[in-house]
Amino acid sequence: MTDSAREGQVRHEQHDHILKIVIDNPTKKNAFSPEMMAQLSDALTLLDRDDSLWAGVLCAAGENFTAGLDMPKFFGPTAKRRPVPDGNIDPFGLSNRCRKPIVTAVQGIVFTIGIEMMLAGDIVVAADDCRFCQMEAKRGIAPLAGAHFRYISRAGWGDAMYHLLLCDEFSAAEAHRIGLVQEVVPAGQQVDRAMTLAQIIARNAPLGIQVTKEAGRKFIEAGEQAAIAIIPQIRERVLNTADAAEGIKSFVERRAAVFQGR
């Protein structure tokens, strides 16, 4: 068995226009090694850049989504850190962020970077057995991959500070209540439901979906005036596409649209 097999991997598979990305290290509660983080970045970069891929699903093998980083492999005396390659998509969306929609399915333990990873995507489906915890401050550090602002943008100040400052463990029902997840399903059904949502998304015009996500991000990053200012650019990008013509034609002809992503 190779070292990479013993350490686990992040693998991916294509289902029509959907890229399914699987965290696969269940014997270690899907804890991430540097190699796995690089593999995740590579998969997200493929999703972002391959025009045949219109949506992604991020999920995990086994009973847990992830317990976080395999700390000795990142910070121990023999650590071999492998940063995300220059130009690649950042799994936490702090630098380059994937343009395509991502549905994340989580189950069991979803600790630290697991929460930050799911919040870097767009829609989260949680199994009802989830255990969430942003515990970095219990270890003398702090969240470094986006929790400090994404909790606030998703949940509001009070609920965000409640969980960030208490470093408590909370349930899927609580995560749903405060907006960190969008659906809660019985354990074992979360991946199928995420794939179903991705398939529904992929039936829409892919360029329209991508610019909708881009415009929403513009508001989050720069505010209302920046979101308004980008409208002419978005209009130019979508109205002159073959998909836009097909959308109008299919409406007139009373049939389902067949989009091509161009």
C-alpha positions in Angstrom: 0.0 0.0 0.0 1.4 3.4 -0.9 1.8 6.3 1.6 -0.9 8.3 -0.2 -3.3 5.3 0.1 -2.6 5.0 3.9 -3.1 8.7 4.3 -6.3 8.8 2.4 -7.2 10.8 -0.7 -9.6 13.2 -2.3 -11.0 11.6 -5.4 -13.4 12.8 -8.0 -15.8 11.4 -10.6 -17.9 13.0 -13.4 -21.6 12.4 -13.6 -22.8 14.1 -16.8 -22.3 17.8 -16.1 -21.6 17.3 -12.3 -18.2 16.7 -10.7 -18.6 14.6 -7.5 -15.6 15.2 -5.2 -15.2 12.7 -2.3 -13.0 13.1 0.8 -11.8 9.6 1.4 -9.9 9.0 4.6 -12.6 7.4 6.9 -10.2 5.5 9.2 -9.0 8.9 10.4 -12.4 10.5 10.4 -11.5 12.1 7.1 -8.8 14.3 8.6 -6.9 16.2 6.0 -3.2 15.7 5.1 -1.4 18.3 3.0 -1.6 15.9 0.0 -5.4 15.6 0.4 -5.7 19.4 0.5 -3.7 19.7 -2.7 -6.0 17.0 -4.3 -9.1 18.9 -3.2 -7.7 22.1 -4.7 -6.9 20.2 -8.0 -10.5 18.8 -8.1 -12.0 22.3 -7.5 -9.8 23.8 -10.2 -11.0 21.1 -12.6 -14.6 22.0 -11.8 -13.9 25.7 -12.3 -12.1 25.4 -15.6 -13.7 22.5 -17.4 -16.6 23.9 -19.5 -18.4 20.5 -19.5 -18.7 20.7 -15.7 -21.6 22.9 -14.6 -21.9 22.1 -10.9 -20.0 20.3 -8.1 -20.9 18.1 -5.1 -18.4 17.9 -2.2 -19.0 14.9 0.1 -17.1 12.4 2.2 -16.9 8.6 2.6 -17.7 6.9 5.8 -19.5 8.2 8.9 -17.9 11.6 9.2 -17.4 14.6 6.9 -14.1 15.6 8.5 -12.5 16.0 11.9 -10.3 18.8 10.5 -6.6 18.9 9.8 -4.2 16.0 10.6 -2.3 18.5 12.7 1.2 16.8 13.0 1.3 16.5 9.2 0.8 20.2 8.9 2.6 21.6 11.9 4.7 18.8 13.4 8.5 18.7 13.3 8.5 16.5 10.3 5.6 18.2 8.5 5.7 18.3 4.8 3.5 21.1 3.9 2.2 21.2 0.3 0.5 24.6 -0.3 -2.2 25.0 -2.9 -0.4 25.6 -6.2 -0.4 29.1 -7.5 -3.4 29.8 -9.6 -5.4 26.9 -8.3 -8.8 27.2 -6.6 -8.5 27.7 -2.9 -10.7 25.1 -1.0 -11.7 27.8 1.5 -12.4 30.5 -1.1 -10.0 33.0 0.4 -8.2 33.7 -2.8 -9.3 32.1 -6.0 -12.9 30.9 -5.6 -14.7 28.4 -7.8 -17.1 30.0 -10.3 -19.4 27.0 -10.5 -22.1 26.2 -7.9 -21.1 23.7 -5.2 -23.5 21.7 -3.1 -21.8 20.2 0.0 -23.1 17.1 1.8 -22.0 16.6 5.4 -22.5 14.0 8.0 -21.3 13.0 11.5 -18.3 15.0 12.7 -18.0 18.4 10.9 -15.3 20.2 12.9 -13.1 23.3 12.2 -12.0 23.4 8.6 -15.0 21.1 7.7 -17.4 23.9 8.5 -15.2 26.5 6.7 -15.0 24.2 3.7 -18.8 23.8 3.5 -19.3 27.6 3.9 -16.9 28.2 1.0 -19.5 26.5 -1.2 -23.0 27.5 -1.9 -25.6 25.1 -0.6 -25.2 22.6 2.3 -27.2 19.4 2.9 -26.6 18.0 6.4 -27.4 14.6 7.8 -29.4 14.7 11.0 -26.5 13.1 12.9 -24.1 16.0 12.3 -22.0 17.4 15.1 -20.6 20.8 14.3 -17.9 22.6 16.3 -15.6 25.5 15.6 -13.1 24.7 18.4 -9.9 26.5 17.4 -10.0 28.9 20.3 -10.1 25.9 22.7 -6.7 25.0 21.3 -5.2 28.4 21.7 -5.6 29.5 18.1 -8.5 30.9 16.0 -10.4 30.0 12.8 -8.1 30.9 9.9 -10.1 29.7 6.9 -13.1 32.0 6.7 -15.3 31.1 9.8 -14.7 34.5 11.3 -16.7 36.3 8.5 -18.8 33.5 6.9 -20.6 32.7 10.1 -21.6 36.3 10.3 -22.8 36.6 6.7 -24.8 33.3 7.0 -26.1 33.5 10.6 -25.9 37.2 11.7 -23.7 38.6 14.4 -25.4 37.2 17.5 -25.7 33.6 16.4 -22.2 33.7 14.9 -20.6 35.0 18.0 -22.6 32.5 20.1 -20.9 29.6 18.5 -17.6 31.1 17.6 -17.0 32.3 21.2 -18.4 29.4 23.1 -16.6 26.9 20.8 -19.5 24.6 21.6 -20.8 21.5 19.7 -24.1 22.0 18.0 -26.5 19.9 15.9 -27.7 19.9 12.4 -31.0 21.4 13.6 -29.2 24.3 15.1 -27.0 24.7 12.0 -30.2 24.8 9.9 -31.9 27.3 12.2 -29.1 29.8 11.9 -28.6 29.3 8.2 -25.3 27.4 8.0 -27.1 24.6 6.2 -30.1 24.7 3.9 -31.5 21.2 4.3 -31.4 18.4 6.9 -32.1 14.9 5.9 -31.9 11.4 7.5 -28.3 10.2 7.9 -27.3 8.3 4.8 -29.4 10.4 2.4 -27.3 13.5 2.3 -25.1 12.6 -0.7 -28.1 11.5 -2.9 -30.0 14.7 -2.0 -26.9 16.9 -2.8 -26.6 15.1 -6.2 -30.3 15.7 -6.8 -29.9 19.4 -6.1 -26.9 19.6 -8.3 -28.8 17.9 -11.1 -31.6 20.4 -10.8 -29.1 23.3 -10.9 -27.4 21.8 -14.0 -30.7 21.8 -15.8 -30.6 25.6 -15.8 -28.4 27.7 -18.1 -24.8 27.2 -16.8 -23.6 30.7 -17.8 -26.7 32.3 -16.2 -26.0 30.3 -13.0 -22.3 31.3 -12.9 -23.0 35.0 -13.3 -25.7 34.8 -10.7 -23.2 33.4 -8.2 -20.6 36.0 -9.3 -23.1 38.9 -8.8 -24.1 37.6 -5.4 -20.4 37.4 -4.4 -19.9 40.9 -5.6 -22.5 42.1 -3.1 -21.0 40.1 -0.2 -17.5 41.3 -1.0 -18.1 44.9 -1.9 -21.7 46.0 -1.0 -24.8 47.1 -2.8 -23.4 49.7 -5.0 -20.8 47.3 -6.4 -23.5 44.8 -7.0 -25.5 47.4 -8.9 -22.5 48.5 -10.9 -21.9 45.0 -12.3 -25.4 44.6 -13.8 -24.5 46.0 -17.2 -21.5 43.6 -17.4 -23.7 40.7 -16.5 -26.4 41.7 -19.0 -23.8 41.8 -21.8 -22.4 38.4 -20.8 -25.7 36.5 -20.7 -28.0 38.2 -23.2 -25.8 37.5 -26.2 -25.3 33.8 -25.5 -26.7 30.8 -27.4 -28.3 29.7 -24.1 -30.2 32.9 -23.8 -31.6 32.5 -27.4 -32.5 28.9 -26.6 -34.2 29.9 -23.4 -36.4 32.4 -25.2 -37.1 30.0 -28.1 -38.0 27.1 -25.8 -40.4 29.4 -23.9 -42.1 30.4 -27.2 -42.2 26.8 -28.4 -43.5 25.6 -25.0 -40.8 23.0 -24.4 -37.9 22.3 -22.1 -34.7 24.2 -22.9 -31.6 22.4 -24.0 -28.6 24.4 -22.8 -25.1 24.0 -24.0 -23.1 26.4 -21.8 -22.3 28.9 -24.5 
